[in-house]
Amino acid sequence: MRQKPFLSHPSGWLNTNKVCALSDSERHLGHVVFDRNLWKAFDATHLDEPRTGFLCLGTFTTVDSAKAAVEGSVASSRTPVTRAAGTRLL
């Protein structure tokens, strides 16, 4: 049986009223979520301090400032984290 090809989408932001996700052609890079009148920003290329989830970048009053925080963090020169057996997240 022949498999269907992976459906790609353009790189950049995909937006809804409450969630915006940033990706390139291969990876989820980060997202912002609207909650209680604030936008929470997350960098999906780095783990949080307890290494249990995405790095939280903080809360912002506008979606544009939250997106800028994600873009800046993803573009930063931090060392990428690794998972078990040396599998890189980035």
MARTOR-283913 format. One record per residue: residue number from 0; residue in three letters; x, y negated, z negated of N, C-alpha, C, CB in turn. Coordinates in steps of 0.2 Angstrom, whole numbers, m for minus. Glycine has a CB too. Layout:
MARTOR-283913
[r NUM; "ALA"; [X; Y; Z]; [X; Y; Z]; [X; Y; Z]; [X; Y; Z]]
...
This chain:
MARTOR-283913
[r 0; "MET"; [4; 6; 0]; [0; 0; 0]; [4; m6; 0]; [m5; 0; m6]]
[r 1; "ARG"; [3; m11; 4]; [7; m17; 5]; [5; m22; 0]; [6; m20; 12]]
[r 2; "GLN"; [10; m25; m4]; [8; m30; m9]; [7; m37; m5]; [14; m30; m14]]
[r 3; "LYS"; [3; m41; m9]; [2; m47; m6]; [8; m52; m8]; [m5; m50; m9]]
[r 4; "PRO"; [10; m56; m4]; [15; m61; m5]; [14; m65; m11]; [17; m65; 1]]
[r 5; "PHE"; [19; m67; m15]; [18; m72; m21]; [15; m78; m18]; [24; m73; m25]]
[r 6; "LEU"; [10; m81; m21]; [7; m87; m19]; [11; m93; m22]; [0; m88; m20]]
[r 7; "SER"; [15; m97; m18]; [19; m102; m21]; [14; m109; m21]; [25; m103; m17]]
[r 8; "HIS"; [17; m113; m25]; [13; m120; m25]; [19; m125; m25]; [9; m121; m32]]
[r 9; "PRO"; [17; m131; m24]; [22; m136; m23]; [25; m137; m30]; [20; m143; m20]]
[r 10; "SER"; [32; m139; m30]; [35; m141; m36]; [32; m148; m39]; [43; m142; m35]]
[r 11; "GLY"; [32; m149; m45]; [30; m155; m48]; [25; m154; m54]; [27; m159; m43]]
[r 12; "TRP"; [21; m159; m55]; [15; m158; m60]; [9; m156; m57]; [15; m165; m63]]
[r 13; "LEU"; [6; m151; m61]; [m1; m149; m59]; [m5; m152; m65]; [m2; m141; m59]]
[r 14; "ASN"; [m11; m156; m64]; [m14; m159; m69]; [m21; m158; m69]; [m13; m167; m67]]
[r 15; "THR"; [m24; m158; m76]; [m31; m157; m77]; [m32; m163; m82]; [m33; m150; m80]]
[r 16; "ASN"; [m38; m164; m85]; [m39; m169; m90]; [m36; m168; m96]; [m47; m169; m91]]
[r 17; "LYS"; [m34; m162; m98]; [m32; m160; m105]; [m25; m157; m105]; [m36; m156; m108]]
[r 18; "VAL"; [m23; m154; m99]; [m16; m151; m99]; [m13; m153; m92]; [m17; m143; m99]]
[r 19; "CYS"; [m6; m154; m92]; [m2; m155; m86]; [4; m151; m87]; [0; m163; m86]]
[r 20; "ALA"; [6; m147; m82]; [11; m143; m82]; [16; m144; m76]; [9; m135; m81]]
[r 21; "LEU"; [23; m144; m78]; [28; m146; m74]; [32; m139; m72]; [33; m151; m77]]
[r 22; "SER"; [33; m138; m65]; [36; m132; m63]; [40; m134; m57]; [31; m127; m62]]
[r 23; "ASP"; [45; m130; m55]; [48; m130; m49]; [46; m124; m45]; [56; m130; m50]]
[r 24; "SER"; [49; m122; m40]; [46; m116; m36]; [47; m110; m39]; [50; m116; m29]]
[r 25; "GLU"; [50; m109; m45]; [51; m103; m48]; [49; m102; m55]; [58; m101; m47]]
[r 26; "ARG"; [49; m108; m59]; [49; m108; m66]; [44; m113; m69]; [55; m109; m69]]
[r 27; "HIS"; [41; m112; m74]; [37; m116; m78]; [42; m120; m82]; [32; m113; m83]]
[r 28; "LEU"; [43; m127; m82]; [48; m131; m85]; [45; m134; m91]; [50; m136; m80]]
[r 29; "GLY"; [39; m136; m91]; [36; m139; m97]; [29; m141; m96]; [40; m146; m99]]
[r 30; "HIS"; [26; m144; m102]; [19; m146; m101]; [17; m151; m106]; [14; m139; m102]]
[r 31; "VAL"; [12; m154; m105]; [9; m159; m110]; [2; m157; m111]; [10; m166; m108]]
[r 32; "VAL"; [m1; m158; m117]; [m7; m156; m119]; [m11; m161; m123]; [m7; m149; m124]]
[r 33; "PHE"; [m17; m163; m121]; [m21; m168; m124]; [m24; m166; m130]; [m26; m172; m119]]
[r 34; "ASP"; [m23; m168; m136]; [m26; m166; m143]; [m27; m172; m147]; [m22; m160; m146]]
[r 35; "ARG"; [m33; m173; m149]; [m35; m178; m154]; [m32; m185; m152]; [m32; m176; m161]]
[r 36; "ASN"; [m33; m187; m146]; [m32; m194; m144]; [m24; m195; m143]; [m34; m199; m148]]
[r 37; "LEU"; [m20; m189; m143]; [m13; m190; m142]; [m11; m184; m137]; [m9; m189; m148]]
[r 38; "TRP"; [m5; m186; m133]; [m2; m181; m129]; [4; m177; m132]; [0; m184; m122]]
[r 39; "LYS"; [4; m171; m133]; [9; m167; m136]; [13; m164; m130]; [7; m161; m140]]
[r 40; "ALA"; [20; m166; m130]; [24; m164; m125]; [29; m158; m127]; [29; m170; m123]]
[r 41; "PHE"; [30; m153; m122]; [34; m147; m123]; [39; m146; m118]; [29; m141; m125]]
[r 42; "ASP"; [45; m144; m120]; [50; m142; m115]; [50; m135; m115]; [57; m145; m117]]
[r 43; "ALA"; [48; m132; m109]; [48; m124; m109]; [55; m121; m107]; [43; m122; m104]]
[r 44; "THR"; [60; m125; m106]; [67; m123; m104]; [71; m122; m111]; [70; m127; m99]]
[r 45; "HIS"; [68; m124; m116]; [72; m124; m123]; [67; m121; m128]; [75; m130; m125]]
[r 46; "LEU"; [70; m117; m133]; [66; m115; m138]; [66; m120; m144]; [69; m108; m141]]
[r 47; "ASP"; [61; m119; m148]; [61; m124; m154]; [66; m121; m159]; [54; m124; m157]]
[r 48; "GLU"; [67; m124; m165]; [72; m123; m170]; [71; m115; m173]; [72; m127; m175]]
[r 49; "PRO"; [65; m113; m174]; [65; m106; m177]; [65; m101; m171]; [58; m105; m181]]
[r 50; "ARG"; [66; m104; m165]; [66; m99; m159]; [60; m95; m158]; [72; m95; m160]]
[r 51; "THR"; [54; m98; m159]; [48; m94; m159]; [43; m97; m153]; [44; m94; m165]]
[r 52; "GLY"; [45; m103; m150]; [41; m106; m145]; [45; m111; m141]; [34; m109; m148]]
[r 53; "PHE"; [41; m115; m137]; [44; m120; m133]; [46; m126; m138]; [39; m123; m128]]
[r 54; "LEU"; [51; m130; m136]; [53; m135; m139]; [48; m141; m139]; [60; m138; m137]]
[r 55; "CYS"; [45; m143; m145]; [41; m149; m145]; [44; m155; m145]; [36; m148; m152]]
[r 56; "LEU"; [43; m159; m140]; [46; m166; m140]; [43; m172; m143]; [46; m168; m132]]
[r 57; "GLY"; [37; m170; m146]; [33; m175; m150]; [26; m177; m147]; [37; m182; m150]]
[r 58; "THR"; [23; m182; m150]; [17; m184; m147]; [17; m191; m145]; [11; m184; m153]]
[r 59; "PHE"; [13; m193; m140]; [13; m199; m136]; [6; m202; m135]; [17; m198; m129]]
[r 60; "THR"; [6; m208; m134]; [m1; m211; m133]; [m3; m211; m126]; [m1; m218; m136]]
[r 61; "THR"; [1; m210; m121]; [m1; m210; m114]; [2; m203; m111]; [2; m216; m110]]
[r 62; "VAL"; [m1; m201; m106]; [1; m195; m102]; [7; m197; m99]; [m5; m193; m97]]
[r 63; "ASP"; [8; m203; m96]; [14; m204; m93]; [20; m204; m97]; [14; m211; m89]]
[r 64; "SER"; [20; m207; m103]; [26; m206; m108]; [27; m199; m110]; [24; m211; m114]]
[r 65; "ALA"; [22; m195; m111]; [23; m188; m112]; [26; m184; m107]; [16; m185; m114]]
[r 66; "LYS"; [24; m186; m101]; [27; m183; m95]; [35; m185; m94]; [23; m184; m88]]
[r 67; "ALA"; [36; m191; m95]; [43; m194; m95]; [47; m190; m100]; [43; m201; m96]]
[r 68; "ALA"; [45; m189; m106]; [49; m185; m111]; [50; m178; m109]; [45; m185; m118]]
[r 69; "VAL"; [46; m175; m106]; [47; m168; m103]; [52; m168; m97]; [40; m165; m100]]
[r 70; "GLU"; [51; m173; m93]; [56; m173; m87]; [63; m175; m90]; [54; m179; m82]]
[r 71; "GLY"; [63; m180; m94]; [70; m181; m97]; [73; m176; m101]; [69; m187; m102]]
[r 72; "SER"; [69; m172; m105]; [72; m166; m108]; [74; m161; m104]; [67; m164; m113]]
[r 73; "VAL"; [70; m159; m99]; [72; m154; m94]; [78; m156; m90]; [66; m153; m89]]
[r 74; "ALA"; [79; m162; m89]; [85; m164; m85]; [91; m165; m89]; [83; m171; m81]]
[r 75; "SER"; [90; m165; m96]; [96; m166; m100]; [101; m161; m99]; [94; m167; m107]]
[r 76; "SER"; [107; m162; m102]; [113; m158; m101]; [113; m153; m107]; [119; m161; m100]]
[r 77; "ARG"; [108; m151; m110]; [108; m146; m116]; [110; m140; m113]; [102; m146; m119]]
[r 78; "THR"; [113; m136; m117]; [115; m129; m115]; [109; m125; m115]; [120; m126; m120]]
[r 79; "PRO"; [107; m121; m110]; [101; m117; m109]; [102; m111; m115]; [100; m114; m103]]
[r 80; "VAL"; [96; m110; m118]; [96; m105; m123]; [95; m98; m119]; [90; m105; m127]]
[r 81; "THR"; [97; m93; m122]; [97; m86; m119]; [92; m82; m123]; [104; m83; m119]]
[r 82; "ARG"; [90; m77; m120]; [86; m71; m123]; [90; m65; m124]; [79; m70; m119]]
[r 83; "ALA"; [87; m60; m127]; [90; m53; m127]; [93; m51; m121]; [85; m48; m130]]
[r 84; "ALA"; [99; m48; m122]; [103; m45; m116]; [105; m50; m111]; [99; m40; m112]]
[r 85; "GLY"; [106; m56; m114]; [109; m62; m110]; [104; m64; m104]; [115; m59; m107]]
[r 86; "THR"; [98; m63; m104]; [93; m66; m99]; [92; m73; m101]; [86; m62; m100]]
[r 87; "ARG"; [94; m77; m96]; [93; m84; m96]; [86; m87; m95]; [98; m88; m92]]
[r 88; "LEU"; [84; m91; m99]; [78; m94; m98]; [78; m100; m93]; [75; m98; m105]]
[r 89; "LEU"; [84; m102; m92]; [84; m108; m87]; [88; m105; m81]; [88; m114; m90]]
